[in-house]
Amino acid sequence: MKYYTLISLLLFFQVIFSQQCSDDDSFLIIKDVVYEISDESYEGRKTGELGGEKAASYIKKYLINLFRENKNVDVYSQEFEFFTSKNPHVQNKDIKKNAENILCFIDNNQLETIIIGAHYDHLGYGDFSSLYSGDKSLIHNGADDNASGVALAISLMKTLYDSSRMYNYLFIAFDGEEMGLYGSSFFCKNPTVDLDNVRFMLNFDMVGRLNESKDLAINGVGTSSQWSSLLNTTNDKYQFKLILSESGVGPSDHSSFYYKNVPAIHFFTGQHSDYHKPSDDSDKINYIGIQDILCFVSDVIQSSSTIENFDFQETQNDSNETPKFSVTLGVMPDYMFAGKGMRVDGVSKNKTAFKAGVLQGDIIVKMGEFNVFDMMTYMEALSLFQKGDTTNVQILRSGNLMDLMVIFQ
């Protein structure tokens, strides 16, 4: 009798979740937030600059207004400092700047908390990490990277407030992700909730370009033995083409939580030609796709309540630090690629790989004597080289192995 009662309750709540996540309000929240913070008036939301401060202020005010009638919701800031240098080759020229995480806590008086994260910073005018090759300095609006993730996360918080009291929920809009996961790292060293009571962390970074095939990458599924079954079972209803990767370490904020033994996954709809360019604009976002992911994640959270022990586990080949390297090939990796090697999704003009003849679609399988199996081993291989070094890069192109000579600039 108790078993059937539990199943009935779960079905009842799933219907409520589906209604809440797919209503007009959630769609409007998503569209409002993306259009606003990817507007050129925010000047690319660079950390420590006026555009970044303006974005932080907007997100905070938006959350306060969204939950203005809800007494169990607290919206607050977490400020921190970082140092930047105008010239990295000159010592003692560091400039201290301010950054700010924006947090929203829904207190349902539960023991466990789920953390929902998305970084709101971007590249400003593209003076670092830009893949734009034009001569004129242009604003990088970052609609997909990562206004899309912020919008999804805020809408998800509203959906959870209206339909679920199973956990406490903490949303964190991280600052400084593009500069090196500054905001998530600071939070994990200075948490405002007990991390021992965090069931899991969900990170949304670049979720605005869901394609017709519904390809959805979820990274970090190896951080708990529960993820794979939970995600695949929930997906029976949605029929995303899930691309699951095990590693808890990746180029986004979930990595900071993995290092604190929190099961953490990253949702991602894939690379595109506008990545880290001025052309990443709001009119190219798939808003219905973001809402579809929202509904899927809502059901994942709902279904997770039936799991008694949501364990944490380390994933294979993860070191305590991402490999540090002083040279790059000048390529954009294809983070959706699940095969062996590192597939190239874009080549920067006049950079190392371009001069060596590397093309979009090539799969790098070896650098020098170092085999490349995935992104992590690719970065480990890069860390072995210095500026001026020459090495052979083996690629797979249209099923054929080729050797290219590379000179690191």
N, C-alpha and C positions, 0 to 999 in steps of 0.2 A: 504493500500500500504506500509506504513512504517513498519507494523507488518511483512509482508512477506519479506521485505528487511532485517530486523533484523534476521529473521530465516535463510535466505539464507547466510548472513554473518557468523552466528554462525556455520552453517554446513560447510562452506568454511574453517573457522579457525580450526574446529575439524579435518578435513581431513589433514590440514597442521600439526597439533599437532601429529596426529597418525603417519604421515610420519617421523617427526623429532624424536619422542621418540623411534621409532622402527628401526632406521637406524643403520648401522654398527658402526658409530662414538660413539653413546651413549653406545652400548654394550662394545666397547673397553675401554671407559672411566671407566665404572663400573669395568671391569675385571682388568685393570691396577691399579686402586686405591686399590682395595681389596688385590690383590697379593702383592703390594708394602708395604703398611703399616702393613700388617699382617705377613710380613717376619720376621724371627728371629733376623735380624740385628737391629730391632726396640725394641727388648727386652721387648715386652709387653706394650709399650707406657704408662708407669706409669707416672702420673702427678708429675712434679717436678724433674724427673730423665732425664738422657741423651736420653733415648729412646723416651720419650714424647716430648722433645725438637726437636728431629730429625723428628718426625712425623709432628709437627707444621710447621717446616721449609719446609718439602716436600709439604704439603697441600698448603701453601702460594705460593711457587714457581710454583706449578702445576696450580693454579688458575691464576697467573700472566701470565703464558705462554698460557693458554687456551683463555684468553681474551686480549692478547697482542695488537691486532689491534683494540680494541673497546674503544673509548675515554670516553664513559659514564659508564665505570666500574671501581670501586675503590676497590683494595684489600689491607687490612690493618690488624694490630694486635691490640688486647686489652689485655694488660698485667695486672696481679693482683698477689697479694701475699696471701699465706695461711700458716697456722702453722700445723706442724705435730710433733708427739712425738714418740720417740723410745720406751718409756715405759709409757702407759697411766695411770699407777698407781702411777707415780712419778710426783709431781707438779714441775713447773718452769723448765721443760726440753724440752719445745717446741722449734722446729727448724723452722725458717722462710724459705719458699721456694717460687719459682716463678712458675707461671702458665700463660697460654696464650690462649685466644680465637682467632681464625682466622676468619675474616669477608670478605665478598665479596658483594658489593652493586652495583646493576644495576639500574641506575637512568634514568627512562623513563619520568621524569617530570610529574609524576602523583601525585595526592593527597594521595592516599592510597598505603601502602606497605604490601607485604606478606613476613613473615619471615619463612625461611626454615632452620631447625636446625638438627644437628646430633652430638653426642659427639664422639671424636676421641680417648680419653684416654682409657686405660684398666688396667689390674692388675699387670703388670710387671712380676715378678717371683712368683706371687701368695701369697705374704706375708700377704694379707688381702682379705677377701671375696671369697677366692678360695674354690671350692668344690672338689679339687683334694686331694686324701688321701695317695698318695705315699710318700716315705721318701725323695726322691731326689728332690731338688729344680729345677723346670722346667719353661721355658718361657711360659707365657699364651699369645698366639698370637692374640686372639680376632678377628677372621675373621668375624664372624657373629656379635659379640659384641665389637665394632660396626663399623668395617671397611665397612660392608655392607651398613649401613646407610649413612656414609660419601660419599661413592661411588655413591649411588643413588642420594643424594642431589646435588653433583657436576654435575652429568649428567643432572639432572633436571634443574639446573641453565643454562646450555648450551642450552637445549631444549627451555626454556622460552625466552632466549635472541634471539634465531633464529626465534621464531614463535609468540611471544606475547608481546605487549606493553601496556597491559591493566593496569598494576600495576608497581610500583617499586618492586624490589626483593632484599631481604637481606638474604644471606646465612651465618650462623654462625656455625663453627666447635667448639663445646664446649670442654673445658678442665675440668677435675676434676669432671665429672659426677659420676664416681664410688665411689668417696670419699664423696659424698653428694650433688650433683647438684651445685658444686662450680661455674662453669663457667656460667651457665644460670642464677643463682642467682645474680652473679656479674653484668652481662649484664643488667638484669632487674632493678638493682639499679643504673646503669650507662649507660643508653641506648644511642646509637649513632643515633637513629631515634626517632621521637616523637611517643610514644606508643599509643597515642590517635588516630593516623592516621594509625595504623596497623589493617588491616581488619581481618586477622587471622594468626595463627602460625601453621606450620606443622612440626612435630617431627618424625624423622625416627631412630628407635632404635631396632636393631635385625630384619632385613628384608631379611635375606639371606637364609632362610630355607623354602621357600614356598613348601608345600607338594602337592601330586597329587590331593588331594581334593580341593586345592586352598583356604585353610583356611587363612583368613586375619583378624586379630584383629585390631580394631580401637577404641582406648580409648579416652574418653573426648567428646563424641558426645553430651552430655548434656550442653556443654559450649555455645552453640548457638541453638536457635530454628530452624535454617536452616540446620544444619548438616545432620540429619537423611534423610530428603528428597533428599538433594543434593547427598549424597553418594549412596543411594539406586537407585536413578534414573540413575546416571552415571554408576552404576554397571550393568545395564541391558545389556550393550555392552560387559562387561568383564566376568561376571558370577563368580566372586569370592564368596566364602562362607564367607560372612561378619559376624564377631562376634563383635557386637557393645556394648560398655559399656558407661555409662553416666558420671561417675565421672571425674572431672577435675584434681583430685589428683591421682598421681601414681608414680612409682619408676623411673621416667625419666624426661627429661628437660622441657617438656610441662607444668609441674606443676608450674614452676616458672612464666610462662606467665599467667596461669590461675589466680594466685594470684594478677596479675596486670590488671585483667579484660579484658584479651585478649582471644577471642575464640581460643582454642588450642586443637589439637588432636594428637594422637600418633599412628603410624603405626607399626605393630609387627606381625611377622609370627610364633611366638610360641617358647616355651621352647624345649630343646633337651638335650640329655645325655652329650653333650660336653660343656654345659653352664658353664662358669667360671672354665674351665679346660684347660690344655695344648693342648687338642685335638681339640679345636675350630680353625680349619685350613682352608686355602683357597680352598683346593681341595674338600671340602664338601659343598661349596656354590652353590646354584641354581641361576646361573647368568641370565638365561632366565627369571626366576621368578622375580628377581629384576627389569628387564626391563619391564615385564608385569605390575608391580606395578607402575613404572615410567609413563607408558602410561596412566594408570588409574588416577593417581594423576594429570597429565597434563590436562586431560579432566575435572577433578573436578575443577581445577583452572579456566579453560576456561568457564565452566558452571556457576561458581560463579559470573561472571561479570553481569549476568542477574538479580541478587538479589539486590534489592535496599537497603535494610537495613539488614546488616549482624550483628545482635544483639549479645550481650554477656548476658549470664545468669549464675547465680550460680547453682551448682549442689547439690543434696541432700546429707546430711550427711558428708559434707566437712568442716572440721575445718581449722583454719589458719595454723596449723602445723600437720605434720604427727606424729602419736603417737610415743613417745620415749620409748624404752624398753631396759632393761639391760640383758635379756636372750633371747635365741632362741630355737626352737625345733630342729634345724639342718635339715630342710627339704627345698626342692625347690618347691615353689608353681607353680601350673599350671595356668599361666596367661590367657590361652585360655578358661578356664572353665567358662561357663556362668550360671551354675546352682547355687543352694543354698548351701552355705558352702565354704570351701577352699580345693580344691583337691590337693593332694600331687603328684608332678611329679618326685620327687627323694628324697632319704633319705641318709644323710651323715653317713658313717660308724662310729660306736662308739659314735655318738652324742646322745642327749636326746631322740629323737623320735625313733632312731634305738634300743636303749636299752629298750624302752617301747613296742616295737613290731609293730610300725607303718610301713606300707608298701606303696610302690608306688601304686597310684590309690585310696588310702583311701581318704575319704572326711571328713574333720574335721568340725563338726557342733556345738560343744560346748566345752569350756574350763572352768572347774570349774562351776560357775553359770552363765557364760557369753555365750550367744548364738553367733555363728559365721555364718554370712550370706554371707560374701564376704571377699576380702582382707583387707579392711579397718577395719572391725569388728574383723578380725583375729589379726591384729596388735594392736588394742585397747585391746583385751584380753591379748595378750602377755605383754603389758605394766603394767598389774596388778600384775605381778609376779617378784620375785627376785631369785637370785641364792640360791639353797638349798630348795626352796619351793616345796611342793608336791601337785599335783592336779589331778583330773580326767579329761581325755580327751575323749569325745564321738565322735566316728567316724562311718561313713557309709561305709561298705565294702560289695560289691556284693549284695547290697540291704538290708543288715542286720545291725542294730545298734549294736555297741560294745563299751564297756567302757575299757579304758586303763589307768593305773596309771603311771603318769609322774613325774620324779624328775628332776628339772632343775639344770644343771651343772654350 
